[in-house]
Amino acid sequence: MSVLMNFVNIFLHLDQHLGYYMNEYGLYIYLILFVIIFCETGLVVTPFLPGDSLIFATGALASVGSIGIIPIFLVFCIAAILGDTVNYTIGHFLRDKVTAHEDIRFIKREYIDRTEAFFHKHGGATIIIARFIPIIRTFAPFVAGVGSMPYSRFIRFNAIGGIAWVSIALYSGYFFGNIPFVKNNFSLVIMGIIVVSLIPIFVTYIKNKMEPQKE
């Protein structure tokens, strides 16, 4: 049980203790990072895993040689694109249940509805935009699979969004993560990234709450 709890702790807080885990697990850290980003983007039951903050923290450590910037860039890109592809496939498989509004275990209906509304507003570009919005990022490819978006169109948005997301988050950490202020307040910076990334969800939530009052 203690081994399992330790494994879960690594997944949930890897962005905060990444340097330690790199020394502890060596080359296996590439596999661990791949799995976390793959699950965060590819499984609708794990939107709580670190995404932006983890990639940013990895970039900061890459700038001091703790991990190779090019190898980890490729690992993150493959994980992000493959994750969305798997998520799209799961959505396609569960299409009948979702369209029939049946309850699906471990999947919150409100997240699906919120993402569908996002699709109606932004169209196929949702796959790219959603990369930068937690929770929506996890559910966008799932909803695309449920809908009528052909895979040939989805994969283009998927690749563009995945590479753009990884590039911005990773290289932001690489170039800015070791600035004295950022380095000395790294935990606060990571928390700030998480808070900023959640702002669009918070704004949408407030708007949805206010709409009934306008009627």
C-alpha positions in Angstrom: 0.0 0.0 0.0 2.9 2.4 0.9 4.4 1.7 -2.6 1.1 2.5 -4.3 0.7 5.8 -2.3 4.2 6.8 -3.1 3.5 6.2 -6.8 0.3 8.3 -6.6 2.2 11.1 -4.8 4.8 11.1 -7.6 2.1 11.5 -10.2 0.2 14.3 -8.4 3.1 16.4 -7.2 5.9 15.7 -9.6 6.0 19.3 -10.8 6.9 20.4 -7.2 9.7 17.8 -6.6 10.9 17.1 -10.1 14.6 17.7 -9.4 14.6 15.1 -6.6 12.8 12.5 -8.7 15.2 13.1 -11.6 18.1 12.1 -9.3 16.1 9.3 -7.8 14.8 7.6 -11.0 17.4 8.5 -13.6 16.4 7.8 -17.2 13.1 6.4 -16.0 12.0 10.0 -15.5 11.4 10.2 -19.2 8.9 7.4 -19.0 7.2 8.8 -15.9 6.9 12.2 -17.6 5.5 10.6 -20.7 2.9 8.6 -18.8 1.7 11.7 -16.8 1.2 13.9 -19.8 -0.3 11.1 -21.8 -2.8 10.4 -19.0 -3.5 14.1 -18.4 -4.5 14.5 -22.1 -5.6 11.0 -23.0 -7.9 9.9 -20.1 -11.0 11.8 -19.1 -10.7 10.4 -15.6 -7.4 12.1 -14.9 -7.8 15.9 -15.6 -6.3 16.6 -12.2 -2.8 15.5 -13.1 -0.2 18.3 -13.6 0.2 19.5 -17.2 1.3 23.1 -17.8 3.2 23.3 -14.4 5.0 20.0 -15.0 6.2 21.0 -18.4 7.3 24.4 -17.2 9.2 22.9 -14.3 10.9 20.4 -16.6 12.0 23.2 -18.9 13.6 25.0 -16.0 15.5 21.9 -15.0 16.5 21.3 -18.6 18.2 24.8 -18.7 20.7 23.7 -16.1 21.4 20.3 -17.8 19.3 18.1 -15.4 17.5 16.7 -18.5 18.0 17.0 -22.2 15.7 19.7 -23.7 15.4 18.1 -27.2 14.6 14.5 -25.9 12.1 15.7 -23.4 10.5 18.0 -26.0 10.0 15.0 -28.2 8.7 12.9 -25.3 6.1 15.6 -24.3 5.0 16.2 -27.9 4.5 12.5 -28.6 2.7 12.0 -25.2 0.4 15.0 -25.9 -0.5 14.0 -29.4 -0.9 10.3 -28.7 -3.0 11.1 -25.6 -5.5 13.2 -27.5 -5.7 10.5 -30.2 -6.6 7.9 -27.6 -9.1 10.3 -26.0 -10.7 10.9 -29.4 -11.0 7.1 -29.9 -12.6 6.6 -26.5 -15.1 9.4 -27.2 -15.9 7.7 -30.6 -16.4 4.4 -28.8 -18.8 5.9 -26.2 -20.6 8.1 -28.7 -24.0 6.4 -28.3 -24.0 6.7 -24.5 -22.9 10.3 -24.6 -25.4 11.4 -27.2 -28.2 9.6 -25.3 -27.1 11.5 -22.1 -26.5 8.2 -20.3 -24.4 8.3 -17.1 -20.9 7.2 -17.7 -18.9 6.0 -14.6 -16.1 8.4 -13.5 -17.0 11.0 -16.2 -18.8 14.2 -15.0 -21.6 15.2 -17.4 -21.0 18.9 -16.6 -17.5 18.7 -18.1 -18.8 17.2 -21.3 -21.5 19.8 -21.6 -19.0 22.6 -20.9 -16.7 21.3 -23.6 -19.5 20.9 -26.1 -20.4 24.6 -25.5 -16.8 25.5 -26.1 -16.9 23.6 -29.4 -20.0 25.4 -30.5 -18.2 28.7 -29.9 -14.8 27.9 -31.4 -15.3 25.0 -33.8 -12.4 22.7 -34.7 -9.9 25.3 -33.3 -11.1 24.1 -29.9 -8.6 21.3 -30.1 -5.8 23.8 -30.3 -7.2 26.4 -27.8 -8.2 23.8 -25.3 -4.6 22.7 -24.9 -4.0 25.8 -22.7 -7.1 25.3 -20.5 -7.1 22.5 -17.9 -10.1 20.1 -17.8 -11.3 21.5 -21.2 -7.9 20.2 -22.5 -8.8 16.7 -21.3 -12.4 16.6 -22.6 -12.0 18.4 -26.0 -10.6 15.4 -27.9 -13.2 13.1 -26.2 -16.1 15.4 -27.3 -14.5 15.6 -30.8 -14.6 11.8 -30.9 -18.3 11.9 -29.9 -19.1 14.4 -32.5 -18.8 14.4 -36.3 -15.2 15.7 -36.6 -13.4 13.3 -39.0 -10.1 11.9 -37.6 -8.2 13.3 -40.6 -9.2 16.8 -39.5 -8.8 16.1 -35.8 -5.2 14.9 -36.1 -4.1 18.2 -37.8 -5.5 20.3 -34.9 -4.2 17.7 -32.5 -0.6 17.9 -33.8 -0.6 21.7 -34.0 -2.1 22.2 -30.6 0.1 19.6 -28.9 3.4 21.0 -30.3 2.4 24.6 -29.6 1.4 23.8 -26.0 4.6 21.8 -25.2 6.8 24.4 -27.0 5.3 27.4 -25.0 5.3 25.7 -21.6 8.6 23.9 -21.9 10.6 26.8 -23.4 9.1 29.3 -21.0 10.5 27.2 -18.2 13.8 26.8 -20.1 14.4 30.5 -20.6 12.7 32.0 -17.5 12.6 29.2 -14.9 16.0 30.0 -13.6 15.7 33.8 -13.3 16.6 34.5 -9.6 13.1 35.6 -8.6 11.5 32.6 -10.3 14.1 30.2 -8.9 13.8 31.5 -5.4 10.0 31.4 -5.5 9.5 28.4 -7.7 6.6 26.9 -5.7 4.8 30.2 -5.9 5.4 30.5 -9.6 4.1 27.0 -10.2 1.0 27.8 -8.1 0.6 31.0 -10.2 0.7 29.0 -13.4 -2.0 26.7 -12.1 -4.1 29.6 -11.0 -3.7 31.5 -14.3 -4.6 28.4 -16.3 -7.8 28.0 -14.3 -9.0 31.6 -14.9 -10.9 30.7 -18.1 -12.8 28.0 -16.3 -13.6 30.3 -13.4 -14.8 33.0 -15.8 -17.0 30.5 -17.7 -18.4 29.2 -14.4 -19.3 32.8 -13.3 -21.0 33.5 -16.6 -23.0 30.3 -16.5 -24.1 31.2 -12.9 -25.2 34.7 -13.9 -27.1 33.8 -17.1 -30.2 32.5 -15.3 -30.4 35.8 -13.3 -30.6 37.8 -16.6 -33.7 35.9 -17.8 
